[in-house]
Amino acid sequence: MAKVDGQGRPVRGRNREADKLFQDWGWAMYKFEELCSRYAIEDVWIRGFSVSLFREESNEHLVTLRATTPTGKVVAFHGAATLAEALVGLVNRLDNRSLKWREDTWSQTSS
């Protein structure tokens, strides 16, 4: 729990949980850029991602990753309870190749 002063305001200073979160998030963004280059060599061109913030029906944040391959546009999804967990988890799954790529039928019908 964060330290508070006499009026209940957070006290500035070291917060190990926040430090770990920022370290993990920073590392994930660095790793994401590296992975984009690695996947491009394999002809999977990551075009971007979007985030659906806290979807009540699934109780999670959902990240949608978009890419283009020689056979067309594809998407992959990753959800988690917090935004940080969703983004870090997406990068981890991209790194360990456990994402399930699907044809991006929505993109192809809306363009």
ChimeraX attribute file (.defattr): number of C-alpha atoms within 10 A of each C-alpha:
attribute: neighborCount
match mode: 1-to-1
recipient: residues
	/A:1	5
	/A:2	13
	/A:3	12
	/A:4	11
	/A:5	9
	/A:6	7
	/A:7	6
	/A:8	8
	/A:9	10
	/A:10	11
	/A:11	12
	/A:12	10
	/A:13	8
	/A:14	10
	/A:15	12
	/A:16	10
	/A:17	11
	/A:18	11
	/A:19	11
	/A:20	11
	/A:21	14
	/A:22	13
	/A:23	11
	/A:24	16
	/A:25	18
	/A:26	13
	/A:27	13
	/A:28	19
	/A:29	14
	/A:30	12
	/A:31	16
	/A:32	19
	/A:33	12
	/A:34	12
	/A:35	16
	/A:36	19
	/A:37	14
	/A:38	14
	/A:39	16
	/A:40	14
	/A:41	10
	/A:42	10
	/A:43	13
	/A:44	20
	/A:45	19
	/A:46	20
	/A:47	13
	/A:48	11
	/A:49	14
	/A:50	11
	/A:51	16
	/A:52	12
	/A:53	15
	/A:54	16
	/A:55	12
	/A:56	8
	/A:57	6
	/A:58	11
	/A:59	13
	/A:60	19
	/A:61	21
	/A:62	23
	/A:63	21
	/A:64	16
	/A:65	20
	/A:66	22
	/A:67	23
	/A:68	17
	/A:69	15
	/A:70	8
	/A:71	8
	/A:72	12
	/A:73	21
	/A:74	23
	/A:75	22
	/A:76	18
	/A:77	19
	/A:78	22
	/A:79	23
	/A:80	19
	/A:81	15
	/A:82	14
	/A:83	18
	/A:84	16
	/A:85	18
	/A:86	20
	/A:87	25
	/A:88	22
	/A:89	18
	/A:90	25
	/A:91	23
	/A:92	16
	/A:93	15
	/A:94	20
	/A:95	17
	/A:96	9
	/A:97	10
	/A:98	10
	/A:99	17
	/A:100	12
	/A:101	15
	/A:102	13
	/A:103	17
	/A:104	16
	/A:105	12
	/A:106	11
	/A:107	12
	/A:108	11
	/A:109	7
	/A:110	6
	/A:111	5
